[in-house]
Amino acid sequence: MNARRHRRRISEAAFWCLCVVVSIVLGISPVRGADLVRDGEARCVIVLSDESTAAARAGARILVAELERVSGATVPMTAESSLGAWEIADGGVISAEVRGFRPETFLLVGESKLAKELGVTAEGLGPGGIRLRTVGNAVVLLGADDATPADPSGSRSAVFAFLEQALGMRCLWPGELGLVAPRQETIALPQLDHAFTPMIIQRGIRWSRRRERLDDGIAYLGFKPEEYDTRFAEATGENAGIPDWQDWQRLGGSLGLVAGHSFADAWEKWHREHPEWFALQRNGSRDLSELTPDRARLCVSNLDLIEAVARDKIAELDRTGARSISIAPNDGGQATFCQCEECRKLDPPEGRTITLRDYTVRPAREFEAVSLTDRMVWFWNQLATRIAEKHPDAWLVTYAYSVYKAPPLREKLHPNIAIGFVSGSYDSDEERRRTLEDWNAWSQMTEKIYWRPNLLLYGRREGVPAVFIHKLAEDVNTFAHHSLVGTDFDSIVHHWATEGLNYYALARLLWNPDLSADEILDDYCQSGFGAAAEPVKAWFLRIEAITDEVAAQELTSLLAPYTPEVCAELHGLLDQAEKAAAKDDEIVRRRIDFLRTGIDFVEIQAKTHRFAEAHRDVRPTPEELEAFLADMEEKFQLMREIFREDPLALNTPMIAWGSEGTFRRLGWRGAETLPTDRWDADEEGQVRPQE
């Protein structure tokens, strides 16, 4: 595994540049005069095996749609058997006829007999791997697909790679505006020879969807949940043929990990017959009935408990046939971890200092202890030893998290245990330093670590702009070469105007951890903003400098740096971008406006939060309060406007849920505060009062 991970690869960004220069700028084809599309007319055919995989079929449909988008040509798609008796001349030049059409060129998607005759197969590709190769007058786009069930999407991924490398397309953010599709009525047959298997098998980033907390934010803004669903679907192009952003970025793959906190039913199942199996509290009781029992803590040193848990886990694996099972402790709740003598013996006294909380007294009291990782690893190892007797290949999934995040000092991990590393933050340099140290130690104990951080939640509550792609690239590269097998990032919350570059960079890095942040940033700006690339790049780098300032100083308010002067500076950079944009490039100007939405919002957001903080303990004068409420009304109207017109720029219901409760003590409650005829600042979209 390590040898494969440490292979050197050609930089994917450099390969994009090579392909774009060769196939688009110079128009060179391996067969003279051979084109895929000429003057808006198809000169090629897309060919699928009669036994094509789901990934190949999906890829072929995407290829038809995107070739038509960029060139206007409708490229025919056919099964291999419809080619009849094809001929292959010297140099791999194919001759065939499809329903009276004699194509000049061929796009072969997925493995097929014809591709094999050209010498192109999926041999040597791992899970999710892709191969793009031009032979004669054909381009072969394929992956291992169903032969690698951990990631069977290779052929579809090969098509997306082709769209980027040969046509210059990108998908910067979801929806039509984020889709870069350079118009080209003639597309020369490109010269491609590229094979790539992603180093990280499971490339997971959670995609935030509507749920209860978002519904609260929607109500704050005076909308209904179904309105959010409609606007979100429209914005992403879900029903308009716009490619899925996650698919385009080749996210996916699966290690078959069954993760999550796994003892929610423990109290209900065992407390009557075995109260001794539960955590001893500081008051001497093991009764957790009033301490959120659905999140019960266990007495992990109890061998009878271990036998019972092992039996349950073995039975679950017998029943499900799963490749893994969770043994992670419950999270949260009011019961503290076990304070019995046997459990505490498992904690090395030289361990990292932690803080626990005792809820058996009111108010709850904090107390210091040492890291609980060793006791947890001992418990997990006891389970692993027993479960491995019946299921020797099953992975047992748990977390390095919270008060058991520090690496163990005495215990060594059983080889069947996979660790979900729940750490990583870019709002604190000290926290990041500790994260890197901890990862280094854990990675020396196991090759089974998946990264489960919350760092994408940086600005979810406030909608604050943030860029941390250089730190992110360094960390993904380091982890990928030190035991990282998969990721489960929480979460893309759809602040695409303020954090979309982070989402994009992360997705690119999960596909190829050896990319640099500068490669990603340059390509993002050049492909999406053309002549305005340099001022847009400067805008992103200025926000990254602000984000770094927050982390270095460990500021308690992420909004604090966004003073009127800083916001004016950021607006000025976007003004420069607008001036640099070609006058006839409407879509670039729209993308710049999309980014500007984030600064428009953070300016008024920071202003209102500064007022709330300044009047935490000081009552405002009537005049001050009147001015503040006017600002809140302006912000409320802006949030509604963004919801209606550009819901991907900022997820305003998320912000309403996450930060606007701060203003209740000052008399502001969103839609409840204003009559409906004042919900919007202009006539368009205005809610009329009931007659």
Secondary structure, DSSP 8 states (H G I E B T S, - for coil): -HHHHT-----HHHHHHHHHIIIIIS---SSTT-EEEETTEE-EEEEE-TT--HHHHHHHHHHHHHHHHHH-----EEEGGGG-S-EE-TTS-EE--BTTB--SEEEEESS-HHHHHTT---TT--TT-EEEEEETTEEEEEE-GGGSTTS--HHHHHHHHHHHHHH--EE-SSSTTTEE----S-EE----EEEE--S-SEEEEEE----HHHHHHHHHTT--HHHHHHHHHHHHTTTTT---HHHHTT-B-------SB--TTHHHHHTTT-GGGB---TTS----TTS-GGG--B-TT-HHHHHHHHHHHHHHHHHH--SEEE-B---SSS-----SHHHHHTS-TTS-EEEEEETTSSS-EEEEEE--HHHHHHHHHHHHHHHHHH-TT-EEEEEEBTTB-S--SS----TTEEEEE----SS-HHHHHHHHHHHHHHHTT-S-EEE---GGGTTTTT------HHHHHHHHHHHHTTTEEEEEEEEE-S-HHHHHHHHHHHHHHHH-TT--HHHHHHHHHHHHHGGGHHHHHHHHHHHHHHHHHHHHHT-S-TTTT--HHHHHHHHHHHHHHHHHS-TT-HHHHHHHHHHHHHHHHHHHHHHHHHHHHHTSSS---HHHHHHHHHHHHHHHHHHHHHHHH-TTT--HHHHHHHHGGGGGGGT--GGGTS-GGGSSSSSTT------
